[in-house]
């Protein structure tokens, strides 16, 4: 069975992380931080958390961020803006 991009939230862990890393804004450390932040917000069910992670990455990409890094507490501020926009 091959992976399709139709439902990437069902990928095995490493494949899902690699899928997220296709975004130039995301590396393994940023992904881990995002995953942890959503878990702390109560997204304990893996599929729902992964769907939120993908939505958040799309949100970041739509903002057309020019810089690569988020700066100190920048990722948290982006998450708060994402949650406020929902």
Residue pairs with C-beta under 8 A, 6 or more apart in sequence:
3 11
3 15
5 19
8 15
8 16
8 19
8 50
8 54
9 16
9 47
9 50
9 51
9 54
10 47
11 19
16 50
17 28
17 31
20 26
20 31
20 53
20 54
20 57
21 27
21 28
21 31
23 57
23 60
23 61
24 68
25 57
25 60
25 61
25 65
25 68
26 34
26 57
30 70
30 75
31 53
33 75
34 53
34 56
34 57
34 75
34 79
35 49
35 53
37 75
37 76
37 79
38 49
38 52
38 53
38 56
39 49
41 83
43 49
43 52
55 82
56 78
56 79
56 82
59 78
59 81
59 82
59 85
60 78
60 82
63 78
70 78
